[in-house]
């Protein structure tokens, strides 16, 4: 498995992963347009096997901060889960944002049962649970905020 920056040719496969796991895939082209156009205020990374995307991470500079970035999406194709794809993408994202001046990486996820594996992944990757906002995603689902200090 390799990680690399996403290209326009990855959009169909990454959109399919998004559709299966996080959000409507048809949102992806507009979301990724700035990065694909050369803007370095965000990054889209893919983990691949034989150049076939297995997962993706989308991270962007946090507005009104100097050194904080927020991983807005991290997803692994259902048939590639439990193979280290998410961990590889987290590590590659951390490396990329540090090279672009990041000091802190923030991740928002859900308190829902379906997101327990994601929360466990962030815990084992060294992220700290930094907060929770009750009823954020729905009446029964809080936003769980993780953060990691990448450099002092």
C-alpha positions as CSV (number, residue, x, y, z in Angstrom):
1,X,0.0,0.0,0.0
2,X,1.2,3.5,-0.8
3,X,-0.2,7.0,0.0
4,X,0.0,9.9,-2.3
5,X,-1.8,13.1,-3.2
6,X,-5.1,12.6,-5.0
7,X,-5.4,13.3,-8.7
8,X,-8.4,14.1,-10.9
9,X,-8.3,10.5,-12.2
10,X,-8.9,9.2,-8.7
11,X,-12.2,11.2,-8.3
12,X,-14.6,8.3,-9.5
13,X,-13.0,5.8,-7.1
14,X,-12.8,8.2,-4.2
15,X,-16.4,9.4,-4.8
16,X,-17.5,5.8,-4.6
17,X,-15.7,5.3,-1.3
18,X,-17.3,8.5,0.0
19,X,-20.7,7.4,-1.1
20,X,-20.3,4.0,0.7
21,X,-19.0,5.5,4.0
22,X,-19.4,9.2,4.7
23,X,-21.3,11.5,2.4
24,X,-22.8,11.7,-1.1
25,X,-20.1,11.0,-3.7
26,X,-21.4,13.7,-6.0
27,X,-20.2,16.3,-3.5
28,X,-16.6,15.3,-4.0
29,X,-15.6,17.1,-7.3
30,X,-16.6,20.5,-5.9
31,X,-15.0,19.7,-2.5
32,X,-11.7,18.7,-4.1
33,X,-11.6,21.4,-6.8
34,X,-9.4,23.9,-5.0
35,X,-6.8,21.3,-4.1
36,X,-6.8,19.8,-7.6
37,X,-6.4,23.4,-8.9
38,X,-3.2,23.8,-6.9
39,X,-4.4,25.5,-3.7
40,X,-2.2,24.3,-0.8
41,X,-4.8,25.4,1.9
42,X,-6.1,21.8,1.7
43,X,-4.9,18.4,0.9
44,X,-6.6,15.2,-0.4
45,X,-4.5,12.1,0.0
46,X,-5.3,8.5,-1.1
47,X,-4.0,5.2,0.0
48,X,-3.7,2.9,-3.0
49,X,-3.0,-0.7,-3.8
50,X,-1.8,-1.1,-7.4
51,X,-2.9,2.5,-8.0
52,X,-6.5,1.7,-7.0
53,X,-7.7,3.9,-4.2
54,X,-8.5,2.1,-0.9
55,X,-9.3,5.2,1.1
56,X,-8.9,8.9,1.3
57,X,-8.2,11.8,3.7
58,X,-9.3,15.4,3.2
59,X,-7.6,18.0,5.5
60,X,-7.7,21.8,5.3
61,X,-6.1,24.7,7.1
62,X,-8.3,25.8,10.0
63,X,-9.6,29.3,9.3
64,X,-8.4,32.1,11.5
65,X,-5.4,30.1,12.9
66,X,-1.8,30.2,12.0
67,X,-0.8,26.5,12.5
68,X,-3.9,24.4,13.0
69,X,-5.3,22.0,10.3
70,X,-8.6,20.0,10.5
71,X,-9.0,16.5,9.0
72,X,-12.5,16.9,7.6
73,X,-12.9,13.4,6.2
74,X,-11.1,10.0,6.5
75,X,-12.6,7.0,4.9
76,X,-11.6,3.5,3.9
77,X,-13.5,1.4,1.3
78,X,-15.5,-1.3,3.2
79,X,-13.6,-4.2,1.6
80,X,-10.2,-2.6,2.6
81,X,-11.1,-1.9,6.3
82,X,-8.9,-3.4,9.1
83,X,-5.8,-3.4,6.8
84,X,-4.1,-0.3,8.1
85,X,-5.4,2.1,5.4
86,X,-6.7,4.7,7.9
87,X,-3.5,4.6,9.9
88,X,-1.4,5.0,6.8
89,X,-3.6,8.0,5.7
90,X,-3.4,9.6,9.2
91,X,0.4,9.3,9.2
92,X,0.7,10.7,5.6
93,X,-1.6,13.5,6.5
94,X,0.4,14.4,9.6
95,X,3.6,14.4,7.5
96,X,2.0,16.6,4.8
97,X,0.6,19.2,7.1
98,X,3.8,19.5,9.2
99,X,5.7,20.2,5.9
100,X,3.1,23.0,5.4
101,X,3.5,24.6,8.8
102,X,1.0,22.7,10.9
103,X,1.5,22.5,14.7
104,X,-1.9,21.0,15.6
105,X,-4.2,18.6,13.8
106,X,-7.9,18.4,14.8
107,X,-10.3,15.7,13.9
108,X,-14.1,15.8,14.4
109,X,-16.1,12.6,14.5
110,X,-19.3,11.2,15.9
111,X,-20.3,9.6,19.2
112,X,-22.5,7.2,17.3
113,X,-21.9,3.5,17.6
114,X,-21.0,3.2,13.9
115,X,-18.0,5.5,14.6
116,X,-16.5,3.5,17.5
117,X,-13.8,2.1,15.2
118,X,-12.9,5.6,14.1
119,X,-12.6,6.9,17.7
120,X,-10.5,3.9,18.6
121,X,-8.2,4.5,15.6
122,X,-7.6,8.1,16.7
123,X,-7.0,7.0,20.3
124,X,-4.3,4.5,19.2
125,X,-2.8,7.1,16.8
126,X,-2.0,9.4,19.7
127,X,-4.9,11.8,19.5
128,X,-6.4,13.3,22.6
129,X,-10.2,13.7,23.1
130,X,-10.3,17.4,23.4
131,X,-14.0,18.0,23.6
132,X,-17.6,17.0,22.8
133,X,-20.6,18.9,21.6
134,X,-23.9,17.2,22.6
135,X,-26.6,16.8,20.0
136,X,-24.3,18.2,17.2
137,X,-25.0,15.7,14.4
138,X,-28.5,14.7,15.7
139,X,-30.5,14.7,18.9
140,X,-28.7,11.5,20.0
141,X,-25.3,12.1,18.4
142,X,-22.5,14.3,19.7
143,X,-19.5,15.7,17.9
144,X,-16.3,14.2,19.4
145,X,-13.3,16.4,18.9
146,X,-9.8,14.9,18.9
147,X,-6.5,16.8,18.5
148,X,-2.8,16.1,18.3
149,X,0.2,18.4,18.8
150,X,2.5,17.6,15.9
151,X,5.3,19.9,16.8
152,X,6.1,22.0,19.8
